[in-house]
Amino acid sequence: MALWSPDTRDPRDEEPIRVHLRVYGRVQGVYFRATMREVARYYGVTGWVRNVPDGSVEAVLEGPRRAVEEVVKWALRGPPAARVERLVAELEPYRGEFTDFTIRY
């Protein structure tokens, strides 16, 4: 019996992390927030997303590292009508403060 195989999941994939995002470009008025909520809930990620007066979208994501990474990957392109020009992601200390993913107004 092998002690390691390439199919073994990396335990770091399940470590909880927190990421603060700012997404710039054509990201308001294109269902970015609503779609991000659906994507985050699909992956079991908690947190929030909101429009910012400067035209960007801001979000905080918490959950298992691999799941949060999937939502960040999605945010790099956004929904079909979006045009993401820049994404800034900052890793923050995990707090575990959310129970759902919501849209903030």
KADA-V688198 format. One record per residue. N is the residue number from 1. RES is the residue in one letter. PHI is phi in degrees with one decimal (* if undefined). Layout:
# KADA-V688198
n & res & phi
N & RES & PHI
N & RES & PHI
This chain:
# KADA-V688198
n & res & phi
1 & M & *
2 & A & -77.2
3 & L & -80.2
4 & W & -145.0
5 & S & -139.5
6 & P & -63.7
7 & D & -85.7
8 & T & -68.8
9 & R & -69.9
10 & D & -76.0
11 & P & -59.5
12 & R & -67.6
13 & D & -60.6
14 & E & -96.7
15 & E & -62.8
16 & P & -72.5
17 & I & -134.1
18 & R & -132.7
19 & V & -129.1
20 & H & -103.4
21 & L & -112.6
22 & R & -129.9
23 & V & -118.4
24 & Y & -116.1
25 & G & 127.0
26 & R & -88.5
27 & V & -126.1
28 & Q & -110.8
29 & G & 77.7
30 & V & -128.1
31 & Y & 66.2
32 & F & -63.3
33 & R & -63.1
34 & A & -63.2
35 & T & -71.4
36 & M & -60.9
37 & R & -60.1
38 & E & -62.1
39 & V & -64.6
40 & A & -62.0
41 & R & -63.9
42 & Y & -57.8
43 & Y & -86.9
44 & G & 76.7
45 & V & -93.1
46 & T & -109.5
47 & G & 138.0
48 & W & -155.5
49 & V & -142.9
50 & R & -154.0
51 & N & -78.4
52 & V & -114.3
53 & P & -52.8
54 & D & -77.5
55 & G & 98.1
56 & S & -89.4
57 & V & -120.9
58 & E & -117.6
59 & A & -149.6
60 & V & -122.8
61 & L & -120.2
62 & E & -132.8
63 & G & 157.9
64 & P & -58.9
65 & R & -49.9
66 & R & -62.1
67 & A & -66.4
68 & V & -62.7
69 & E & -60.0
70 & E & -64.4
71 & V & -68.8
72 & V & -62.9
73 & K & -58.9
74 & W & -61.1
75 & A & -63.3
76 & L & -65.2
77 & R & -116.6
78 & G & 72.3
79 & P & -71.3
80 & P & -53.7
81 & A & -82.0
82 & A & -79.5
83 & R & -136.2
84 & V & -79.5
85 & E & -99.6
86 & R & -157.7
87 & L & -130.9
88 & V & -114.5
89 & A & -120.3
90 & E & -120.2
91 & L & -76.3
92 & E & -124.0
93 & P & -62.1
94 & Y & -65.5
95 & R & -116.4
96 & G & 64.5
97 & E & -92.4
98 & F & -112.9
99 & T & -115.5
100 & D & -152.6
101 & F & -113.1
102 & T & -126.5
103 & I & -96.5
104 & R & -100.1
105 & Y & -117.4
